[in-house]
Amino acid sequence: MVGSVKENGNFDVLIIGCGIVGATIARELSRYTMKTAVLERASDIPFGASRANSSMIHGGFDDEPGSAKAKFCPAGNRMYHTLCEELDFKLRKFGSFVCARGESEERHLKKLYEQGKANGTVGMEIISGQKLREKEPNTSPEITAALWCESGAIVNNFEATLAFIDNARQNGVSLYMETEVTAIIFDESRSSVRGVSTNRGNFYAPVIINASGVYADVISRMVGDDSFIIHPTRGEYFIFDKAVGNFVTSFLFSCPSKLGKGITVTHTADDNLLIGPTSVEQDDRENRNTTASGLDETFEGAARLVPGIPRNMAITTFAGVRANISTGDFYIKALERPLGFINVAGIKSPGFTSAPAIALYVTELIRENLGDVVKFEKDPAFVPERKHIPRFIDLSAGERQRLAASDPKWGQIVCRCESVTEAQVVEAIRRGARTVAAVKLWVRPGTGRCQGGFCAPRVVEILARELGVSPLEITRHGGNSHMLTSRTKEPILQDLPGAPL
Ligand SMILES: Cc1cc2nc3c(=O)[nH]c(=O)nc-3n(C[C@H](O)[C@H](O)[C@H](O)COP(=O)(O)OP(=O)(O)OC[C@H]3O[C@@H](n4cnc5c(N)ncnc54)[C@H](O)[C@@H]3O)c2cc1C
């Protein structure tokens, strides 16, 4: 019927946004029999800040004792060390160093050390510059001391976010992609929430969780709460070829300033070298462009920690946008009016680290404030473990042969840089990838030196075949981002004189 609104059914909880925060909350709620749906406006997961960040699992010494960040960060760090096994995502326990130059910065290291002790950070020690260089020989001779934190780790942020939502879905959570929340539906007196309107129709639930990252203030204003403003703040990065991945073997921070943790240099979970980010406030929530000046600043900042990084070994650049919040700390609050609306806002760094602990807290908030509208019955069918798609690049020769014998697609290399096989791409599609970018986030074709120059056409072909659509319909990241415009020679033939119209 023209003009009718599509009704997508009733749930107990709706989560707006499938970044690491929405995904960890969804997985936590999937332990119970309640019906949960996650609504995500993008075509790929992760999309927002969870896609473009430093991927550090912080030890927890950066934040003032008593703050929400100081509470959730060390707790999240501890959880990741077991969650990576349970959910099979890459986490590498490299440890981190905060590097000081001279007395004033060394005093700051002591402050961080004391903060860390108060926050429950484990494995810290202040060491001399010389000892740092024994571990990290490429660091600057001007560094006089460093704070070592053994519990600092680095994660594959794509795999981790996907792992939480993948396991949540296995346990019954519904995920709606390309579904943008545009308004909140209330009861008649506007005293409690009833659901949301989206570009795909209405969804109903008595509990709505706002985990929309840089849009958290926009969504919060939909229920009349304007108690905070998000200031999007962009950070630019370089990624370098794996050939120089071992320039450092851990995560190196500059001494933090008022602007944040500064430029860092790290060995990533997948053995690349990563440097960044800058910090530039902007009005645009979607601007993820890199700039010549931003990249110069990134490179110069990194060179103060690690001189001599070969710039010509960079394989790509990218930028992420932080959800800096006017109130400073994480803002996690169940509103009294309208009842049923929970803000999980201002989740900037160390938000990735804190997310699993935030998810536990939000679950308790629902139980305490809304326990009469949502039943907390443990689901006996809940399965906490899930397996990632086997990473061909990490398999032994024997394991590769065994897989290729079981299915020849394991013997077909699609991406040479990252040794990704056709079988991995097919499995990513089976688990929900619908775009070239989504396949890349799942199994990494296009993340190597050629940046998709060779493998992208193969990925388009496999996507089209598996989804049963024309290659012309395949997009890079949804919307109008089509990879192909027409079949080769077709437009030319049509343009020839005398060609049929
Ligand atoms: C440059 C940078 C470096 C960082 N480094 C680290 C680090 O090393 N360690 C660390 O712990 N943290 C780090 N962080 C912070 C961390 O990345 C964030 O705290 C975390 O990713 C926030 O997750 P989120 O789920 O709240 O937001 P997001 O990941 O932004 O997810 C929000 C989601 O909501 C969706 N959405 C928005 N509006 C709507 C709507 N109307 N309807 C439906 N969906 C909607 C978006 O598409 C998006 O997918 C960094 C962040 C940045 C930007």
PDBQT file of the ligand as one rigid body, heavy atoms in Angstrom, charges set to zero:
ROOT
HETATM    1  C1  LIG A 601      41.891   7.994  15.629  1.00  0.00    +0.000 C 
HETATM    2  C2  LIG A 601      41.374   7.101  16.729  1.00  0.00    +0.000 A 
HETATM    3  C3  LIG A 601      42.255   6.313  17.478  1.00  0.00    +0.000 A 
HETATM    4  C4  LIG A 601      41.774   5.502  18.499  1.00  0.00    +0.000 A 
HETATM    5  N1  LIG A 601      42.624   4.627  19.122  1.00  0.00    +0.000 NA
HETATM    6  C5  LIG A 601      42.139   3.790  20.077  1.00  0.00    +0.000 A 
HETATM    7  C6  LIG A 601      42.980   2.816  20.678  1.00  0.00    +0.000 A 
HETATM    8  O1  LIG A 601      44.126   2.620  20.288  1.00  0.00    +0.000 OA
HETATM    9  N2  LIG A 601      42.459   2.052  21.679  1.00  0.00    +0.000 N 
HETATM   10  C7  LIG A 601      41.186   2.216  22.134  1.00  0.00    +0.000 A 
HETATM   11  O2  LIG A 601      40.799   1.541  23.080  1.00  0.00    +0.000 OA
HETATM   12  N3  LIG A 601      40.342   3.099  21.546  1.00  0.00    +0.000 NA
HETATM   13  C8  LIG A 601      40.793   3.865  20.526  1.00  0.00    +0.000 A 
HETATM   14  N4  LIG A 601      39.973   4.750  19.902  1.00  0.00    +0.000 N 
HETATM   15  C9  LIG A 601      38.596   4.849  20.352  1.00  0.00    +0.000 C 
HETATM   16  C10 LIG A 601      37.731   3.738  19.784  1.00  0.00    +0.000 C 
HETATM   17  O3  LIG A 601      37.983   3.547  18.410  1.00  0.00    +0.000 OA
HETATM   18  C11 LIG A 601      36.277   4.118  20.016  1.00  0.00    +0.000 C 
HETATM   19  O4  LIG A 601      36.106   4.391  21.389  1.00  0.00    +0.000 OA
HETATM   20  C12 LIG A 601      35.302   3.020  19.633  1.00  0.00    +0.000 C 
HETATM   21  O5  LIG A 601      35.591   2.501  18.364  1.00  0.00    +0.000 OA
HETATM   22  C13 LIG A 601      33.885   3.599  19.668  1.00  0.00    +0.000 C 
HETATM   23  O6  LIG A 601      32.994   2.594  19.297  1.00  0.00    +0.000 OA
HETATM   24  P1  LIG A 601      31.452   2.935  19.095  1.00  0.00    +0.000 P 
HETATM   25  O7  LIG A 601      30.790   1.652  18.861  1.00  0.00    +0.000 OA
HETATM   26  O8  LIG A 601      30.989   3.785  20.239  1.00  0.00    +0.000 OA
HETATM   27  O9  LIG A 601      31.391   3.903  17.836  1.00  0.00    +0.000 OA
HETATM   28  P2  LIG A 601      31.533   3.576  16.264  1.00  0.00    +0.000 P 
HETATM   29  O10 LIG A 601      32.555   2.557  16.014  1.00  0.00    +0.000 OA
HETATM   30  O11 LIG A 601      31.703   4.906  15.609  1.00  0.00    +0.000 OA
HETATM   31  O12 LIG A 601      30.130   2.947  15.889  1.00  0.00    +0.000 OA
HETATM   32  C14 LIG A 601      28.955   3.690  15.831  1.00  0.00    +0.000 C 
HETATM   33  C15 LIG A 601      28.086   3.076  14.759  1.00  0.00    +0.000 C 
HETATM   34  O13 LIG A 601      26.806   3.705  14.788  1.00  0.00    +0.000 OA
HETATM   35  C16 LIG A 601      26.324   3.779  13.455  1.00  0.00    +0.000 C 
HETATM   36  N5  LIG A 601      25.276   4.799  13.410  1.00  0.00    +0.000 N 
HETATM   37  C17 LIG A 601      25.413   6.140  13.596  1.00  0.00    +0.000 A 
HETATM   38  N6  LIG A 601      24.216   6.750  13.464  1.00  0.00    +0.000 NA
HETATM   39  C18 LIG A 601      23.296   5.788  13.198  1.00  0.00    +0.000 A 
HETATM   40  C19 LIG A 601      21.883   5.799  12.956  1.00  0.00    +0.000 A 
HETATM   41  N7  LIG A 601      21.169   6.944  12.952  1.00  0.00    +0.000 N 
HETATM   42  N8  LIG A 601      21.260   4.618  12.704  1.00  0.00    +0.000 NA
HETATM   43  C20 LIG A 601      21.956   3.428  12.685  1.00  0.00    +0.000 A 
HETATM   44  N9  LIG A 601      23.299   3.380  12.895  1.00  0.00    +0.000 NA
HETATM   45  C21 LIG A 601      23.960   4.539  13.162  1.00  0.00    +0.000 A 
HETATM   46  C22 LIG A 601      27.577   4.138  12.664  1.00  0.00    +0.000 C 
HETATM   47  O14 LIG A 601      27.435   3.831  11.277  1.00  0.00    +0.000 OA
HETATM   48  C23 LIG A 601      28.639   3.296  13.351  1.00  0.00    +0.000 C 
HETATM   49  O15 LIG A 601      28.829   2.044  12.727  1.00  0.00    +0.000 OA
HETATM   50  C24 LIG A 601      40.409   5.536  18.836  1.00  0.00    +0.000 A 
HETATM   51  C25 LIG A 601      39.523   6.297  18.063  1.00  0.00    +0.000 A 
HETATM   52  C26 LIG A 601      40.003   7.045  16.989  1.00  0.00    +0.000 A 
HETATM   53  C27 LIG A 601      39.026   7.763  16.112  1.00  0.00    +0.000 C 
ENDROOT
TORSDOF 0
